Amino acid sequence: MTTPTTIATSAPTRPYTSVWSDLAQVEFSQGYLQAGPFRTRYLHAGDDSKPLLLLLHGITGHAEAYVRNLAAHAEHFNTYAIDFIGHGYSTKPDHPLEIPHYIEQINHVLETLGAKKAYLSGESLGGWVTARFAGLHPERVEKIVLNTMGGTMANPTVMERLYTLSMEAAKDPSWERVKARLEWLMADPTMVTDDLIRTRQAIFQQPDWLKACEMNMALQDLETRRRNMITDDDLRAIKADALVIWTSKDPSGPVDEGRRIASLLTHGRLEVIENCGHWPQYEDAETFNRTQLDFLLGRGQAAQEATS
């Protein structure tokens, strides 16, 4: 009789999660909208009788950035997380992508969905697009959330790091390069699970991804970025109620930048989520969901106004 061999294994520091486990108990659909000339991929949850909420990801990102937020928001909103053009599995134009191109896509998405107005929440590039959209089309916006938004800073070091990590992963979508790109987003690198790496790797392995990445990296070029940036006057001109979400460990800029943005908005306020990087909606979904929904639904607003 042989003695069984005991194999020592180290316990993971946190429970394993996957995109599927995040969505397993969510009633959702995945599909494509023909939004004007743009085939736009989406994840959708919620009743279409509810107000429309668009969730907009960051540069080289995709709709799965919001898998941990769909269930909570679908209780109150007709919620769509979309892939921007040049990203994910949406149409990939063969020209450099600047903010007006993303604005055009959003307008077409609203038209396709038959929505006159929407709530918008954008992370990084998505926040940049959201702010510009709110300034250009105030009649189409309810409230906006600017989550670690881009477009107000042009830090050459950050831009070069982001460009290098993204293009290296586009040229060689190996496990390690895709993992390194995702780890840039997180304060805690253990949040980058194998499942998340594989989800993004599959996108980066598309035959047209290298060209697409070159096109969506246009905003990391200093001259291109400058002509698309959100100025202080642009922020002052936004009249929608706006929540700025920043994090204590955001790699793109300090909390002071979030505070400055909020102070310039006519109806802006700041919430800081601790111990998160550039993806607080994923890294601390519970806090993000509560914070964003409290704002979108006006929960606690009366109490705040009474004490102010």
N, C-alpha and C positions, 0 to 999 in steps of 0.2 A: 504494500500500500504506500503510495507516494504522498508526501506531505504537500498540501496546496501551497503555492508560492504567493506570498503577499506582496503586492506592488504598492509602494507608497506614492500617493498623489497629493499634490498641494491643492487646497480648496481655493476656488476663485475668490477674488476680493469682493465681487458683487455678483448677483444672480445673472446668468446668461440671458441676454435678450436678443431678439431678431426683429426684422421688419414684420415678419409674419406674426410673431407673438404680439407685437404692438397692435396689429390690425385684426387679430383673430376674433375678437368679440365686438368688432365694429361692423355695423351694416354699411358697407361702402361699395362703390363701383369704381372701376378704372376704365378709361376710354379716351376718345379723341373728339374734339370739337373742330369743325372746319370754320375757323374764325377768320373771315375774310380770306386772304391768300395763305393763312397760316394754319397748318394742321397742328393743333395744340393738344398735347396729352394732359390728362388730369386724373387726380384722385378726388372722389366726391363722396360726401356724407351729409345727411340731413334732408329735410323735407323742402321741396321747392316752393312751398307756401310761406316759408320763413324768409327773413331778409338775407340778401346775398352777401357772403363774405369771401373775399379772395385772399389766399395765402401765397405770398410771393417769395421765392427762395433767393439765395445769393449766387455769386459768380461761380460758374461750373457746377452749380447745384442742380437739384431736381425735386420733384414733388415729395419724395420720401423724407425730405427734411422735416415734414409735418406729420409723420405717421403717429406721433405721440400726442397730437393735438386735435385730430379729427373727431374723436368720440366726444370730448368735452364740448367742442364748439358746435357739433351737429345737433346738440340738444336745443340750441337757440338760433342757429343760422343754417342757411343753405350754403354749405361750405365746399369750396373748390380750392385745392392746392394744384397749381398748374406748373408745367415745365415751360419756362421762357423759350422763345425762339432761340436757336443756337445752343440749346441745352437739352439734357435728358433725351426724350424721344420725340420732341417737337420738331417742326420744320427747321432746317439749318441753312439760313441764307448764306450766299457766297460773297458777302461783303462785310466789312468791319461793322460791328454792332455798337451803336451809340444809344443814348437814352431815348431819343425820339422814336427809334425803332420798337423799343419795348412798349412805349406809350401807345403806339399804333396797335400793337397786339392786344393790349388791355382794352382799348376802345372796341376792337372787333369782338373780343370775348364777351363784353357786356352786351353788344348788339346781338350776338348769336344766342345768348341766354335770355334775351328779351328784357334786360334790366336797365332801367333808367338811372339807378343809383346803386352803390355798393359800399360796404365797409371794406377797407383795405388794410392788411397787415403785411409788412415786408421786412425781411431780414437782409442786411448788408445791401447788395445790389437791389433787392426787392424794396428796401426802405428808400433808397435813392429814387427808384421809379415811382414809388408811392408818393413821396414828397413832390416830385415834379408833376405827377398826374393831378394831385390835389390843387396845385397852384394853377395849372392850365385849365382844369375842368372842375371847378368847385361845385357846379350843379350836378355832378355825377358821383359825388362823394358824401357819405354820411360821416363816419369817424375814421381816423387813421391811426395806425400803430407803426412807429418807426423803430425797428428792433436792430440795435447795433448798426445803424444805417451807414451806408457809404455816401460819397458824393460831396462831403463838406471839407474833406482833407485831401492833401496830395503829398503823402509822405513817401519819398523815393525809396527808402529802405523797405517799408511795408509792401509797396508796389512791386519792387524787384523780387522780394521773397515770394509773394503770391504768384507772380508771373513764372518764376523759375520752378516752383513746386508743381504748378498746373501744367506747364509745357513739358516738363520731364515725365509726368504721368501720362500725358497725351502721346508723347513719342514712344514711351515704353510703359504700357499699362500693366506693369508687373504688380504683384501683390504688395511689395515693399514700397513702391513709389505711390501707389494709390493710398496705401495706409498712411504714408507721410503727409500726403495732401489732406487727408481727413483729420489727422492729429493736429494740424494747424488750427482747426476749428475749436478744439476742446481744451478746457483747462485740465481735465483729467483724461489722459490718453487711453485709459482702460475702457472708456466709453466707446472707443472705436472697435466694435466687435467684428468678428470674421464675417458675419452676415452683412453688416453695413459696408465693409470693404468689397465684398462680392457684388453687392447691389450697384455700387458706383463703378467697380471694375467692368461690369457688363456694359455700362454706358460708355465708358472710355474705350472699350474694345470695338465699338461700332466702326465700320470702315471709313465713315466720313467724320469721325471725331477729331482727328488732328487738325483738319481744316477748320472745323467748327470752333475748336478751342482757340485757334489763332484769331478767329473773328470775334469771339466774345472776350478775348484778352485785350481788345482795342482800348478799353478804358484804363488799362495799366500803362499806356503810353501817355507821357506827361502832357504833351500838346493836346491830344484828343481829350484827355481827362479834364483839362482846364476849361475847354469850351462846353463841357457838359456839367460842370460843377454846380452845386446848389449854393447860391450866395446868401449872405445875411439878409439881403432885401427879399430874396425868394422865400426864405423862411418867414419873414415878417408878413408877407403877402398871403400866406396860407391861413384861411379863416376857419377851417374845420377843427373840431375838437381833436386834439392830438396827444397821444401818449408816446413818450420816448422811453424805450427800454434799453438800458445799458447794463454791462456786467463789470464785476470787479477785476476780471482777468481777460478782458477783451484784447486780442492781439492787434486789432486795427487802430486802437486809440484809447486814451484814458477816459475815465468817468467824467472828467471835467469837460470833455467835448460833448458828451450827452447832456450835461447840465447847461452848457452854452446853447445848444440847439433848442432845448426846452424853453430857455429864457427868451429866445427870439420869437418863438411861435406865439401868435395872438392868444390861442387857447391851448397852451401846451403844459405838460407836466412830465416829470421824470420819475421813473422807478428803477432802482438798481437791484439786480439779482446777483447775489454773492456766489463766489466760487464757480463761476461759469466762464466760458470763453465766448466764441462767436456764434454759438448755437444754443442759447439758453432754452429755446423752445424744445430742444431735444435733451440737453444735459440735465435740466431741472424742469421737466414738463409740468409737474404739479404746481410749482410756483408760477411758472409762465402762464399756464392755463387760468389759474385763479386771478392773476394780476390783469391779464388781458381781458378776460370776461367781466371782471368787476368794472373795468373802464368801458368796454363796449356796451354793457347793459346798464351802466349808470348806477351800479350797486355801491352803496356807501357815499354816493355823491351828495345827497341831501345832508347827511351828517357832517361831511367835510365843509359844505357851504355854511352850515349853521354855526360852526366853530371858527370860521375864517373872518 
